[in-house]
Amino acid sequence: MEIRHIESGDNDRLVRFLERIPDADRTFFKEDVDDPQASHKWMQPGPGRTVAVEDGEVLGWLAVVPKPGWASHVGEVRLIVDPAQRGRGIGRALARRAVLEALDLGLEKMVVEVIAVQEPTIAMFRSLGFDPEALLTDHVRDRNGDLRDLMVLSHSVQEQWSSMIMAGIADDV
């Protein structure tokens, strides 16, 4: 498996990837990827936009999106893995890559917003050093109109990088 930045030739692969994501999972996307304008933006190459690819197919997608204005030192992590490929460590590998992307973007902190019932996703991010910062009750309305709680987890990028330098492993990354 290769983890790399999105390239202009990835559009067809990304369309096939999105087609494999069931409606139940799409309810947790911030953007409506069924809307052509939103999906076009979602697929664009750019800083912090990464895919996991194997045998010519996209298995996972990652974006580290810098926040505007007074939160410009913070990046939001967005990540999705093909349901048929879950359990292989792809999400974990992409989440680790998010730290490098955040450093490249000059960010100091990352946040990830997860629907509170997505316990395996929360556990994965917690195991990577993300800490819960907030639980927002009835904050998200899913595609069925039901309200869901949203968990916000955060991670200090600079703190982790400093620890890696002290441990002598920063050059291995």
C-alpha positions as CSV (number, residue, x, y, z in Angstrom):
1,M,0.0,0.0,0.0
2,E,1.2,3.5,-0.9
3,I,0.2,6.6,0.9
4,R,0.7,9.7,-1.2
5,H,-0.7,13.1,-2.1
6,I,-3.8,13.2,-4.4
7,E,-2.7,13.7,-8.0
8,S,-4.7,15.1,-10.9
9,G,-5.1,11.6,-12.4
10,D,-6.8,10.2,-9.3
11,N,-10.3,11.5,-10.2
12,D,-11.6,8.2,-11.6
13,R,-10.1,6.2,-8.7
14,L,-11.7,8.6,-6.2
15,V,-15.1,8.3,-7.9
16,R,-14.9,4.5,-7.6
17,F,-13.8,4.9,-4.0
18,L,-16.8,7.1,-3.2
19,E,-19.2,4.7,-4.9
20,R,-18.0,2.0,-2.4
21,I,-18.9,4.1,0.6
22,P,-22.4,3.1,1.8
23,D,-25.1,5.7,2.7
24,A,-24.8,4.8,6.3
25,D,-21.1,6.1,6.3
26,R,-21.8,9.1,4.0
27,T,-24.1,10.4,6.7
28,F,-20.9,11.3,8.7
29,F,-19.2,13.3,5.9
30,K,-19.2,17.0,6.4
31,E,-19.8,17.6,2.7
32,D,-22.5,16.1,0.5
33,V,-20.3,14.1,-1.8
34,D,-23.3,13.3,-4.0
35,D,-23.3,17.0,-4.9
36,P,-20.9,17.3,-8.0
37,Q,-19.5,20.6,-6.7
38,A,-18.7,19.2,-3.3
39,S,-17.2,16.0,-4.6
40,H,-15.1,17.9,-7.1
41,K,-13.6,19.9,-4.3
42,W,-13.1,16.8,-2.2
43,M,-11.0,15.2,-5.0
44,Q,-8.8,18.1,-5.7
45,P,-5.0,17.8,-5.2
46,G,-3.5,20.2,-2.7
47,P,-1.6,20.5,0.5
48,G,-2.8,18.0,3.2
49,R,-4.8,15.9,0.8
50,T,-3.7,12.3,0.7
51,V,-4.8,8.9,-0.4
52,A,-3.9,5.3,0.4
53,V,-3.6,3.4,-2.9
54,E,-3.1,-0.3,-3.6
55,D,-3.3,-2.1,-7.0
56,G,-4.5,1.2,-8.6
57,E,-7.5,1.6,-6.3
58,V,-8.0,4.2,-3.5
59,L,-8.5,2.4,-0.2
60,G,-8.5,5.5,2.0
61,W,-8.7,9.3,1.8
62,L,-7.2,11.9,4.2
63,A,-7.4,15.7,4.3
64,V,-5.8,18.0,6.9
65,V,-7.7,21.2,6.4
66,P,-6.3,24.4,8.1
67,K,-8.9,26.5,9.9
68,P,-9.2,30.1,9.0
69,G,-8.6,33.3,11.0
70,W,-7.8,33.1,14.7
71,A,-7.6,29.3,14.5
72,S,-5.2,29.2,11.6
73,H,-2.7,27.2,13.7
74,V,-5.2,24.4,13.9
75,G,-6.0,21.8,11.2
76,E,-9.1,19.6,11.0
77,V,-8.5,15.9,10.2
78,R,-10.9,14.3,7.8
79,L,-10.5,10.6,7.1
80,I,-12.4,7.8,5.4
81,V,-11.5,4.2,4.6
82,D,-13.2,1.8,2.2
83,P,-15.5,-0.4,4.4
84,A,-14.2,-3.5,2.7
85,Q,-10.6,-2.6,3.7
86,R,-11.2,-1.7,7.4
87,G,-9.3,-3.6,10.0
88,R,-6.1,-3.5,7.9
89,G,-4.5,-0.5,9.6
90,I,-5.2,1.9,6.7
91,G,-7.0,4.4,8.9
92,R,-4.2,4.3,11.5
93,A,-1.6,4.8,8.8
94,L,-3.5,7.7,7.3
95,A,-4.0,9.3,10.8
96,R,-0.3,9.0,11.4
97,R,0.3,10.6,8.1
98,A,-1.9,13.5,9.2
99,V,0.8,14.5,11.7
100,L,3.3,14.9,8.9
101,E,0.8,16.8,6.8
102,A,0.1,19.1,9.7
103,L,3.8,19.8,10.2
104,D,4.2,20.5,6.5
105,L,1.3,23.0,6.7
106,G,2.9,24.7,9.8
107,L,0.1,23.7,12.1
108,E,0.5,23.4,15.8
109,K,-2.7,21.4,16.7
110,M,-5.0,19.0,15.0
111,V,-8.7,18.3,15.7
112,V,-10.9,15.5,14.5
113,E,-14.7,15.5,14.8
114,V,-16.3,12.1,15.2
115,I,-19.9,11.1,15.7
116,A,-19.9,9.8,19.3
117,V,-21.3,6.3,18.4
118,Q,-18.2,5.7,16.2
119,E,-16.3,4.1,19.1
120,P,-13.7,2.2,17.1
121,T,-12.7,5.5,15.3
122,I,-12.5,7.3,18.6
123,A,-10.4,4.5,20.1
124,M,-8.0,4.6,17.2
125,F,-7.4,8.4,17.5
126,R,-7.1,8.2,21.3
127,S,-4.4,5.4,20.8
128,L,-2.5,7.9,18.6
129,G,-2.4,10.6,21.2
130,F,-5.6,12.5,20.5
131,D,-7.5,13.6,23.6
132,P,-11.2,14.3,23.9
133,E,-11.9,18.0,24.3
134,A,-15.7,18.3,23.9
135,L,-18.9,16.3,23.5
136,L,-21.4,18.4,21.6
137,T,-24.9,17.0,22.3
138,D,-27.3,16.8,19.3
139,H,-24.8,18.7,17.2
140,V,-25.1,16.7,13.9
141,R,-28.3,15.9,11.9
142,D,-27.7,12.7,9.9
143,R,-29.3,11.9,6.5
144,N,-32.4,10.5,8.3
145,G,-32.9,13.7,10.2
146,D,-31.8,12.1,13.5
147,L,-29.6,14.2,15.9
148,R,-26.3,12.8,16.9
149,D,-23.7,13.8,19.5
150,L,-20.3,14.9,18.2
151,M,-17.0,14.2,19.9
152,V,-14.1,16.6,19.3
153,L,-10.6,15.2,19.9
154,S,-7.4,17.2,19.6
155,H,-3.7,16.5,19.3
156,S,-0.7,18.8,19.8
157,V,1.5,18.3,16.7
158,Q,4.4,20.3,18.0
159,E,4.4,18.4,21.3
160,Q,4.5,15.1,19.5
161,W,7.3,16.2,17.1
162,S,9.4,17.5,20.1
163,S,9.0,14.1,21.7
164,M,10.0,12.3,18.5
165,I,13.1,14.5,18.3
166,M,14.0,13.8,21.9
167,A,13.6,10.0,21.3
168,G,15.8,10.2,18.2
169,I,13.2,8.9,15.8
170,A,12.2,12.1,14.0
171,D,14.7,11.4,11.2
172,D,13.1,8.0,10.6
173,V,9.8,9.6,9.6
